[in-house]
Amino acid sequence: MSSRREFITTSLGVTVAGLFGTQLGFSQSAPHSGLSILVLGGTGFIGPHFVRHAMERGHRVTLFNRGRTNTHLFPDAEKLVGDRNSDLTALEGRRWDGVLDNSGYTPLQVRQSVDLLRNACDQYLFTSTRAVYTDFSAEVMDEDAPVGPKDVPESEWSGYGPNKVLAERIVQDGFGARTLIARPPVIVGPGDRTDRFTYWVDRLDDGGNVLVQGDPDDPIQFVDVRDLAEFYVHLLENSITGIYNTEGPASALNTAGLVHGVRAITATASKLHWLPWDFLLAQGETPQDSLAFWQPPRGRYLNYGRMVNRRAIEKGMRFRPLAATANDTLDWHRSRPAAAQQTLRAGLTRDRERILLVRYRDSR
Ligand SMILES: NC(=O)c1ccc[n+]([C@@H]2O[C@H](COP(=O)([O-])OP(=O)(O)OC[C@H]3O[C@@H](n4cnc5c(N)ncnc54)[C@H](OP(=O)(O)O)[C@@H]3O)[C@@H](O)[C@H]2O)c1
């Protein structure tokens, strides 16, 4: 796994190679500085980390949103108000070097912004999702694996993943070679509103008898929101185009590695109890709901935790250590209001966990 220090060294290496490209025989040009960047969204989860990092790097950021979410953020950034469903007039007649589209969920939303911005910016970076893939059973789950629902006429596609496939196509049609698409897995870290990773830092910090679903060898992937945001800025600064799986960590991790890695940042004693998927499924718990975060590696989810991230790494994506993600997420979580700390949006309640542990013990 690459360290932060290696990332900085690599970044500096790119800069030096850019400055002395001709003498060293590199074709890479220097990263762009002082970019103007429009963020469609910007005040949810990825957005704030991206905006902060881009501004620290000296770029000028414009935010476009409805002015409802986290309106206190970024008083020094330009803010344009509108609605992706109905009113883009605030974007008319303007120009930016790059656009980050975090808030496009439907083909209509993306078509409207692409039509308006295709001649008004150099690059369009669309945040898509791992959910575009048909399934996760291909032997090699790289960016060329099949996307979109199988055996369903396109006219009947609906829902999150299929809509993102259609939206990706609209970006590609509008921007051609200037297209940038990221397909993140579960995004974790400070500010995450889904609690899928936060559940584990909270649970292990609480200690005691901890139920862990599945098998210790189940593969797992996720991305720290800050690694994603930094990669986004790096892509725009270097005019990099293409489609990228943005799964972390850099090398294979199993759920034992995840849980022990998170446990290592707490000082609380805990005992881990691995309960098989089949037992939990029979009890009505599912990876789509209460057990969200990783999947049993079989059937259509065979390689869900083994997505190939080589292309992103080759273009400069780096991943901070799990301990850093876990520590910072726990610090952030403990700073949340009491209600948010007590009622997580993912994971088992402590009562349900106790019941399942007893039932499993009695079943053996
Ligand atoms: N979380 C994950 O694990 C995960 C995984 C894979 C992919 N993704 C992708 O990540 C993206 C979400 O990222 P994020 O929430 O972190 O983005 P963000 O840029 O931080 O925040 C979402 C923004 O969209 C704005 N917005 C919402 N509806 C709008 C509308 N109709 N018109 C204009 N602005 C609107 C919100 O502000 P207002 O409310 O003020 O309008 C907010 O600023 C999505 O594309 C999702 O598919 C997420």
The ligand as an ORCA input file, in Angstrom:
! r2SCAN-3c Opt
* xyz 0 1
  N     -21.927      7.614     -1.001
  C     -21.437      6.598     -1.685
  O     -20.981      5.593     -1.104
  C     -21.401      6.664     -3.201
  C     -20.871      5.579     -3.900
  C     -20.769      5.664     -5.281
  C     -21.165      6.817     -5.946
  N     -21.704      7.855     -5.240
  C     -22.112      9.063     -5.975
  O     -21.686     10.209     -5.273
  C     -22.534     11.312     -5.637
  C     -23.046     12.016     -4.393
  O     -21.980     12.666     -3.853
  P     -22.138     13.732     -2.693
  O     -23.469     13.693     -2.019
  O     -20.978     13.502     -1.875
  O     -22.096     15.042     -3.587
  P     -21.956     16.528     -3.106
  O     -21.508     17.308     -4.273
  O     -21.129     16.672     -1.901
  O     -23.468     16.895     -2.607
  C     -24.643     16.708     -3.240
  C     -25.057     18.105     -3.711
  O     -26.047     18.118     -4.669
  C     -26.875     19.266     -4.468
  N     -28.152     18.972     -5.103
  C     -29.004     17.961     -4.794
  N     -30.073     17.994     -5.603
  C     -29.891     19.055     -6.444
  C     -30.672     19.608     -7.508
  N     -31.848     19.088     -7.884
  N     -30.181     20.689     -8.160
  C     -28.991     21.229     -7.797
  N     -28.226     20.750     -6.801
  C     -28.671     19.676     -6.136
  C     -26.911     19.421     -2.949
  O     -27.156     20.750     -2.530
  P     -28.655     21.331     -2.323
  O     -29.399     20.330     -1.494
  O     -28.419     22.621     -1.633
  O     -29.223     21.475     -3.687
  C     -25.468     19.050     -2.606
  O     -24.606     20.164     -2.711
  C     -23.684     10.754     -6.419
  O     -23.458     10.985     -7.783
  C     -23.617      9.249     -6.102
  O     -24.149      8.495     -7.135
  C     -21.817      7.809     -3.892
*
